[in-house]
Amino acid sequence: MLTDLLFTNVAYASVDSIVEKINKLIINPIIVFLFALAVVYFLYGIFQFIANQDNEEAKTKGKNHIIWGTIGIVIMIGVFTILGIIMRTFNIEGIDPQMGTVQIK
């Protein structure tokens, strides 16, 4: 009973559960948010380009939004493609990027 007062109880978690939670709760939502942001930026550029046919400066801004939105989308798709290539090349198992699960053995 005296040891309970002197020492704090510590909850131990395995490394794979911590990595899985970080991946599922932080990294995957950030990736999805950035992908959605790139799509919205691209669509905004298209809208700006179409809506301002008379104004050359606004059309140029729209073109720039379209270009940077496309670059963002390509980068986000490239992240998943490179991750898949690395996982297949080194035969890494236990990682599911779509579900956000990691199993460390």
Secondary structure as a PSIPRED ss2 file (coil, helix, strand):
# PSIPRED VFORMAT (PSIPRED V4.0)

   1 M C   1.000  0.000  0.000
   2 L H   0.000  1.000  0.000
   3 T H   0.000  1.000  0.000
   4 D H   0.000  1.000  0.000
   5 L H   0.000  1.000  0.000
   6 L H   0.000  1.000  0.000
   7 F C   1.000  0.000  0.000
   8 T C   1.000  0.000  0.000
   9 N C   1.000  0.000  0.000
  10 V C   1.000  0.000  0.000
  11 A C   1.000  0.000  0.000
  12 Y C   1.000  0.000  0.000
  13 A C   1.000  0.000  0.000
  14 S C   1.000  0.000  0.000
  15 V H   0.000  1.000  0.000
  16 D H   0.000  1.000  0.000
  17 S H   0.000  1.000  0.000
  18 I H   0.000  1.000  0.000
  19 V H   0.000  1.000  0.000
  20 E H   0.000  1.000  0.000
  21 K H   0.000  1.000  0.000
  22 I H   0.000  1.000  0.000
  23 N H   0.000  1.000  0.000
  24 K H   0.000  1.000  0.000
  25 L H   0.000  1.000  0.000
  26 I H   0.000  1.000  0.000
  27 I H   0.000  1.000  0.000
  28 N H   0.000  1.000  0.000
  29 P H   0.000  1.000  0.000
  30 I H   0.000  1.000  0.000
  31 I H   0.000  1.000  0.000
  32 V H   0.000  1.000  0.000
  33 F H   0.000  1.000  0.000
  34 L H   0.000  1.000  0.000
  35 F H   0.000  1.000  0.000
  36 A H   0.000  1.000  0.000
  37 L H   0.000  1.000  0.000
  38 A H   0.000  1.000  0.000
  39 V H   0.000  1.000  0.000
  40 V H   0.000  1.000  0.000
  41 Y H   0.000  1.000  0.000
  42 F H   0.000  1.000  0.000
  43 L H   0.000  1.000  0.000
  44 Y H   0.000  1.000  0.000
  45 G H   0.000  1.000  0.000
  46 I H   0.000  1.000  0.000
  47 F H   0.000  1.000  0.000
  48 Q H   0.000  1.000  0.000
  49 F H   0.000  1.000  0.000
  50 I H   0.000  1.000  0.000
  51 A H   0.000  1.000  0.000
  52 N C   1.000  0.000  0.000
  53 Q C   1.000  0.000  0.000
  54 D C   1.000  0.000  0.000
  55 N C   1.000  0.000  0.000
  56 E H   0.000  1.000  0.000
  57 E H   0.000  1.000  0.000
  58 A H   0.000  1.000  0.000
  59 K H   0.000  1.000  0.000
  60 T H   0.000  1.000  0.000
  61 K H   0.000  1.000  0.000
  62 G H   0.000  1.000  0.000
  63 K H   0.000  1.000  0.000
  64 N H   0.000  1.000  0.000
  65 H H   0.000  1.000  0.000
  66 I H   0.000  1.000  0.000
  67 I H   0.000  1.000  0.000
  68 W H   0.000  1.000  0.000
  69 G H   0.000  1.000  0.000
  70 T H   0.000  1.000  0.000
  71 I H   0.000  1.000  0.000
  72 G H   0.000  1.000  0.000
  73 I H   0.000  1.000  0.000
  74 V H   0.000  1.000  0.000
  75 I H   0.000  1.000  0.000
  76 M H   0.000  1.000  0.000
  77 I H   0.000  1.000  0.000
  78 G H   0.000  1.000  0.000
  79 V H   0.000  1.000  0.000
  80 F H   0.000  1.000  0.000
  81 T H   0.000  1.000  0.000
  82 I H   0.000  1.000  0.000
  83 L H   0.000  1.000  0.000
  84 G H   0.000  1.000  0.000
  85 I H   0.000  1.000  0.000
  86 I H   0.000  1.000  0.000
  87 M H   0.000  1.000  0.000
  88 R H   0.000  1.000  0.000
  89 T H   0.000  1.000  0.000
  90 F C   1.000  0.000  0.000
  91 N C   1.000  0.000  0.000
  92 I C   1.000  0.000  0.000
  93 E C   1.000  0.000  0.000
  94 G C   1.000  0.000  0.000
  95 I E   0.000  0.000  1.000
  96 D E   0.000  0.000  1.000
  97 P C   1.000  0.000  0.000
  98 Q C   1.000  0.000  0.000
  99 M C   1.000  0.000  0.000
 100 G C   1.000  0.000  0.000
 101 T E   0.000  0.000  1.000
 102 V E   0.000  0.000  1.000
 103 Q C   1.000  0.000  0.000
 104 I C   1.000  0.000  0.000
 105 K C   1.000  0.000  0.000
